Amino acid sequence: MILVAIVAGLMEEYTALLTRVLEHLLTDAPFPGRVRFLILRNLPFASSFHHPPLLRASS
Protein backbone atom coordinates (compact mmCIF):
# COMPACT_ATOMS: atom_id res chain seq x y z
CA MET A 1 0.00 0.00 0.00
CA ILE A 2 2.87 2.36 0.79
CA LEU A 3 4.48 1.52 -2.55
CA VAL A 4 1.27 2.44 -4.36
CA ALA A 5 1.22 5.82 -2.60
CA ILE A 6 4.86 6.44 -3.53
CA VAL A 7 4.28 5.56 -7.19
CA ALA A 8 1.14 7.74 -7.27
CA GLY A 9 3.14 10.67 -5.89
CA LEU A 10 5.89 10.16 -8.45
CA MET A 11 3.36 9.98 -11.28
CA GLU A 12 1.74 13.21 -10.09
CA GLU A 13 5.11 14.99 -10.04
CA TYR A 14 6.00 13.57 -13.47
CA THR A 15 2.68 14.73 -14.92
CA ALA A 16 3.15 18.23 -13.48
CA LEU A 17 6.68 18.42 -14.91
CA LEU A 18 5.53 17.19 -18.31
CA THR A 19 2.74 19.77 -18.30
CA ARG A 20 5.18 22.60 -17.56
CA VAL A 21 7.46 21.45 -20.39
CA LEU A 22 4.54 21.26 -22.83
CA GLU A 23 3.33 24.72 -21.74
CA HIS A 24 6.79 26.10 -22.44
CA LEU A 25 6.99 24.43 -25.86
CA LEU A 26 3.46 25.37 -26.92
CA THR A 27 3.84 29.00 -25.87
CA ASP A 28 6.43 29.49 -28.61
CA ALA A 29 4.83 27.11 -31.14
CA PRO A 30 3.55 28.57 -34.43
CA PHE A 31 -0.10 27.71 -33.75
CA PRO A 32 -2.97 30.17 -34.09
CA GLY A 33 -3.84 31.75 -30.75
CA ARG A 34 -7.16 29.93 -30.40
CA VAL A 35 -5.58 26.51 -31.01
CA ARG A 36 -2.78 27.25 -28.52
CA PHE A 37 -5.37 28.37 -25.96
CA LEU A 38 -7.41 25.17 -26.36
CA ILE A 39 -4.34 22.93 -26.06
CA LEU A 40 -2.99 24.72 -22.99
CA ARG A 41 -6.42 24.84 -21.34
CA ASN A 42 -6.84 21.08 -21.62
CA LEU A 43 -3.48 20.16 -20.09
CA PRO A 44 -3.76 18.60 -16.63
CA PHE A 45 -2.22 20.67 -13.85
CA ALA A 46 -2.17 23.73 -16.11
CA SER A 47 -0.64 26.54 -14.08
CA SER A 48 -2.29 29.34 -16.05
CA PHE A 49 -5.83 28.12 -15.34
CA HIS A 50 -7.16 27.72 -11.82
CA HIS A 51 -10.40 25.81 -11.50
CA PRO A 52 -12.64 26.53 -8.51
CA PRO A 53 -12.56 23.87 -5.79
CA LEU A 54 -15.19 21.16 -6.05
CA LEU A 55 -16.07 21.29 -2.35
CA ARG A 56 -16.54 24.35 -0.22
CA ALA A 57 -14.56 24.60 2.98
CA SER A 58 -16.61 24.53 6.16
CA SER A 59 -16.58 27.84 8.04
C-alpha positions as CSV (number, residue, x, y, z in Angstrom):
1,M,0.0,0.0,0.0
2,I,2.9,2.4,0.8
3,L,4.5,1.5,-2.5
4,V,1.3,2.4,-4.4
5,A,1.2,5.8,-2.6
6,I,4.9,6.4,-3.5
7,V,4.3,5.6,-7.2
8,A,1.1,7.7,-7.3
9,G,3.1,10.7,-5.9
10,L,5.9,10.2,-8.4
11,M,3.4,10.0,-11.3
12,E,1.7,13.2,-10.1
13,E,5.1,15.0,-10.0
14,Y,6.0,13.6,-13.5
15,T,2.7,14.7,-14.9
16,A,3.1,18.2,-13.5
17,L,6.7,18.4,-14.9
18,L,5.5,17.2,-18.3
19,T,2.7,19.8,-18.3
20,R,5.2,22.6,-17.6
21,V,7.5,21.4,-20.4
22,L,4.5,21.3,-22.8
23,E,3.3,24.7,-21.7
24,H,6.8,26.1,-22.4
25,L,7.0,24.4,-25.9
26,L,3.5,25.4,-26.9
27,T,3.8,29.0,-25.9
28,D,6.4,29.5,-28.6
29,A,4.8,27.1,-31.1
30,P,3.6,28.6,-34.4
31,F,-0.1,27.7,-33.8
32,P,-3.0,30.2,-34.1
33,G,-3.8,31.8,-30.7
34,R,-7.2,29.9,-30.4
35,V,-5.6,26.5,-31.0
36,R,-2.8,27.2,-28.5
37,F,-5.4,28.4,-26.0
38,L,-7.4,25.2,-26.4
39,I,-4.3,22.9,-26.1
40,L,-3.0,24.7,-23.0
41,R,-6.4,24.8,-21.3
42,N,-6.8,21.1,-21.6
43,L,-3.5,20.2,-20.1
44,P,-3.8,18.6,-16.6
45,F,-2.2,20.7,-13.8
46,A,-2.2,23.7,-16.1
47,S,-0.6,26.5,-14.1
48,S,-2.3,29.3,-16.0
49,F,-5.8,28.1,-15.3
50,H,-7.2,27.7,-11.8
51,H,-10.4,25.8,-11.5
52,P,-12.6,26.5,-8.5
53,P,-12.6,23.9,-5.8
54,L,-15.2,21.2,-6.0
55,L,-16.1,21.3,-2.3
56,R,-16.5,24.4,-0.2
57,A,-14.6,24.6,3.0
58,S,-16.6,24.5,6.2
59,S,-16.6,27.8,8.0
